[in-house]
Amino acid sequence: MKNKQELHEAIAEKTEQMDDPNFTSGPPLNKKDGIAIVVIALICVIGLVWGFLI
């Protein structure tokens, strides 16, 4: 495991990279991603309701 100084340096480096205007965080979400998010959310809600009822 890195010591605290190395960890702070790594965080500072990554923060500088993310602050760069040319930084791309990845491809944008598409329709399939949205559908997957909704399906997973519904499964979670159904699981919570089922857990309270049983």
N, C-alpha and C positions, 0 to 999 in steps of 0.2 A: 504494500500500500504506500502511496506517495505521502510525503510529509506535507504539513500545512502550507509551507511556502511554495512548493511545487504545485499544489492544488490551486492556490490563489493565482499563481502565474498562468496556469492552464485556463482558469476561468476568465482571467483578464484577456488572454489571447483570443478565446472563443467569442467573448463579448465584443472585442474590436472587429472581428470578422463579421459578426451579425450586424454591427452598426454601419458597415460599409454599404453605400447605396447600391452597389452592384451585386450584393449578396442575394442569392436565390434560395429560398427555403425548401424548394421542392416543387414538383408539378402540382397544378391546381386540382382540386377535387372535381370528379366528374359525376355523372348521374348514377353510375354503379356504386360509387362510394357513398352517395347520399342514401341510396336504397339499403345498402349494408348497414349504415348507421341506424336507420329507422328500424330495420329488422332486429338488430341486436338490442336496441332500446326497448322494443316491444317484448322481446324474450325476457329481458330483465324485469320489466314491469309485471309480466305474467308470473314470473317466478316469485316475485315479492308478494303478489296477491295470493298466490297458491300457498306460499309459506305462512301467511297470516291466517288463512282459512283452515289449514290442516293442524 
